[in-house]
Amino acid sequence: MTGEGKPHRGRSEDQVAAALAMAEARCLAAGERWTTPRRRVFELVMRTGGAVKAYDLIDALAREGAPAFPPTVYRALAMLEKCGLVHRIDGLNAFVVCTGAAHVCPPAFLLCERCGAVEEFDGAVTAAHDAAAAAGFAAREVSLEVRGLCRNCSG
């Protein structure tokens, strides 16, 4: 994980602060409380810059001396996912920060098998929902994870 005080993927500390303010506003607008554990979990996922497992977050919080109880982290992640701030990548059992606007349908992911990079993209899941509806199928959930090599690793 990226250490405290370092910017996320080239973002300045001001940009990180703006992202945290946006996350707080979105949670409050959804009727959720923006607690210290929720804020810290979101910040840790954001600063990771990629997919991160819940137990890695628990370990990071424990290293900071913060209470690191699994139910607290899992509840924070569930709320962040509900508010469209993070996405769960089922195949990795990990979480990433949403890089797009709030999604009606979940995004699809490109997962690099070599370096672990995760890239979010839209459209494919919407197309799957549309195809299901056209076939008279009431889709409850669609998940799309494309595995392979990213641009940097395939060249």
C-alpha positions as CSV (number, residue, x, y, z in Angstrom):
1,M,0.0,0.0,0.0
2,T,1.0,3.5,-0.6
3,G,2.2,5.2,2.6
4,E,0.5,8.0,4.3
5,G,1.2,11.4,2.9
6,K,1.9,10.2,-0.6
7,P,-0.4,11.2,-3.4
8,H,-2.6,8.6,-5.1
9,R,-1.4,7.9,-8.7
10,G,0.1,11.3,-9.3
11,R,-2.7,13.2,-7.5
12,S,-1.7,16.1,-5.3
13,E,-2.7,16.2,-1.7
14,D,-5.3,18.9,-2.7
15,Q,-6.8,16.4,-5.2
16,V,-6.9,13.7,-2.6
17,A,-8.6,16.1,-0.2
18,A,-11.1,17.0,-2.9
19,A,-11.8,13.3,-3.5
20,L,-12.5,12.8,0.2
21,A,-14.8,15.8,0.3
22,M,-16.7,14.5,-2.8
23,A,-17.0,11.1,-1.1
24,E,-18.3,12.7,2.1
25,A,-20.9,14.7,0.1
26,R,-22.1,11.6,-1.8
27,C,-22.5,9.6,1.4
28,L,-24.3,12.4,3.2
29,A,-26.6,12.9,0.2
30,A,-27.4,9.1,0.3
31,G,-28.4,9.5,4.0
32,E,-25.2,7.7,5.3
33,R,-23.0,8.9,8.1
34,W,-19.4,9.8,7.1
35,T,-17.6,8.4,10.1
36,T,-13.8,8.3,10.8
37,P,-13.5,4.6,10.0
38,R,-15.4,5.0,6.7
39,R,-13.3,8.0,5.7
40,R,-10.1,6.2,6.6
41,V,-11.1,3.0,4.7
42,F,-12.0,5.0,1.6
43,E,-8.7,6.9,1.9
44,L,-6.7,3.7,2.2
45,V,-8.4,2.2,-0.8
46,M,-7.9,5.4,-2.8
47,R,-4.2,5.6,-1.8
48,T,-3.6,2.0,-2.8
49,G,-4.1,2.9,-6.4
50,G,-5.4,-0.5,-7.3
51,A,-7.3,-3.5,-5.9
52,V,-6.9,-4.1,-2.2
53,K,-8.3,-6.9,0.0
54,A,-10.2,-6.1,3.2
55,Y,-7.6,-7.8,5.3
56,D,-4.9,-5.6,3.8
57,L,-7.0,-2.6,5.0
58,I,-7.3,-4.1,8.4
59,D,-3.6,-4.6,8.6
60,A,-2.9,-1.0,7.5
61,L,-5.3,0.4,10.1
62,A,-3.7,-1.8,12.8
63,R,-0.2,-0.4,11.8
64,E,-1.6,3.1,12.2
65,G,-2.8,2.1,15.7
66,A,-6.4,2.5,14.7
67,P,-9.1,0.0,15.8
68,A,-8.9,-2.7,13.1
69,F,-11.9,-4.9,13.6
70,P,-13.0,-6.9,10.5
71,P,-16.7,-6.1,10.9
72,T,-15.9,-2.3,11.0
73,V,-13.9,-2.5,7.8
74,Y,-16.4,-4.7,6.0
75,R,-19.3,-2.4,7.0
76,A,-17.3,0.6,5.8
77,L,-16.7,-1.2,2.4
78,A,-20.3,-2.1,2.1
79,M,-21.4,1.4,2.6
80,L,-18.8,2.8,0.3
81,E,-19.9,0.3,-2.4
82,K,-23.6,1.2,-1.8
83,C,-22.7,4.9,-2.4
84,G,-20.8,4.1,-5.6
85,L,-17.4,5.1,-4.2
86,V,-15.8,1.7,-4.4
87,H,-16.4,-1.5,-6.5
88,R,-15.8,-5.1,-5.4
89,I,-14.0,-7.2,-7.9
90,D,-15.4,-10.6,-7.2
91,G,-12.6,-12.6,-8.9
92,L,-10.0,-11.0,-6.8
93,N,-12.1,-10.6,-3.6
94,A,-10.8,-7.1,-3.5
95,F,-12.0,-3.5,-3.8
96,V,-11.0,-0.5,-6.0
97,V,-12.1,3.1,-6.0
98,C,-14.7,4.0,-8.6
99,T,-12.9,6.0,-11.3
100,G,-16.1,7.1,-13.1
101,A,-19.3,8.8,-12.1
102,A,-21.8,7.1,-10.0
103,H,-22.9,4.0,-12.0
104,V,-26.4,2.8,-12.5
105,C,-24.9,-0.5,-13.5
106,P,-21.5,-1.7,-12.2
107,P,-18.5,-1.2,-14.5
108,A,-16.5,-3.9,-16.1
109,F,-12.8,-4.4,-15.2
110,L,-9.6,-5.1,-17.1
111,L,-7.3,-7.1,-14.8
112,C,-3.7,-7.5,-15.6
113,E,-2.4,-10.9,-14.6
114,R,1.2,-9.8,-14.5
115,C,1.3,-6.5,-12.6
116,G,-2.1,-6.5,-11.0
117,A,-3.3,-3.3,-12.6
118,V,-7.0,-2.8,-12.6
119,E,-8.8,-0.5,-15.1
120,E,-12.5,0.3,-14.9
121,F,-14.6,0.7,-18.1
122,D,-18.3,1.3,-18.7
123,G,-20.7,0.1,-21.3
124,A,-20.2,-3.6,-21.4
125,V,-22.3,-4.3,-18.3
126,T,-25.0,-2.0,-19.6
127,A,-25.0,-3.9,-22.9
128,A,-25.3,-7.2,-20.9
129,H,-28.3,-5.9,-19.0
130,D,-29.9,-4.7,-22.2
131,A,-29.4,-8.1,-23.9
132,A,-30.8,-9.8,-20.9
133,A,-33.9,-7.5,-20.8
134,A,-34.4,-8.1,-24.6
135,A,-34.4,-11.8,-23.9
136,G,-37.0,-11.4,-21.2
137,F,-34.5,-12.1,-18.5
138,A,-34.6,-10.1,-15.3
139,A,-30.9,-9.7,-14.5
140,R,-30.2,-9.2,-10.9
141,E,-26.4,-8.7,-11.2
142,V,-23.9,-8.7,-13.9
143,S,-20.1,-8.8,-13.3
144,L,-17.5,-8.6,-16.1
145,E,-13.8,-9.1,-15.4
146,V,-11.5,-9.3,-18.4
147,R,-8.2,-11.0,-17.5
148,G,-5.0,-10.6,-19.6
149,L,-2.0,-8.3,-19.9
150,C,-2.2,-4.5,-19.7
151,R,-0.6,-2.2,-22.2
152,N,2.6,-2.0,-20.2
153,C,2.9,-5.8,-19.7
154,S,1.9,-7.0,-23.1
155,G,4.5,-5.0,-25.0
